[in-house]
Amino acid sequence: MVAITDQRIYNIHKKKVKRTIDIKDIGGITKTVPPSKSATEFTIGVPSEYDYRFNSDKREEIIEYIKRCFFLIKHKNMPMFHVTKKDLNDFTTTEKDMKKGISKFPTSDYRVSQGEDLFAQSLNLAHTQSVVDTTLQDDGVFAGN
């Protein structure tokens, strides 16, 4: 299960927190896009650690929430990367990769330069904060498998 607050992402297994990722430490989010058949896979890139890759039918909602929180903390847009391959294996740095000094963070060729990573351009900070506050007030955290 994953739980997301306005500051952190929690990986929870059997009622124990296995890992936390500070949203401020995220380097970008990579997701599969057509012609890839995977519409649910994405990776949260954490340059100072290893990445967090998972599948969710609520992928777009999760990404949107993380992007809003990132904007509130960093005052800039979340770098977004689109990959058309069948999965994100080649774009996800594992714990073993980190120990070997290998980074699989996507190159700028995969960076989205328009649209998705620019969602907050027309929003002001106060509006974005109220959206996050409302989400937290209504739901507490976003949780899913």
Secondary structure, DSSP 8 states (H G I E B T S, - for coil): -EEE-SSEEEEEETTEEEEEEEGGG--EEEEE-TTSS-SSEEEEE-TTS--EEEE-TTHHHHHHHHHHHHHHHHSS---EEEE-SSSSGGG---HHHHHTT------GGGB--SSGGGTTTTS-HHHHHHHHHHHHHHHSSEEE-
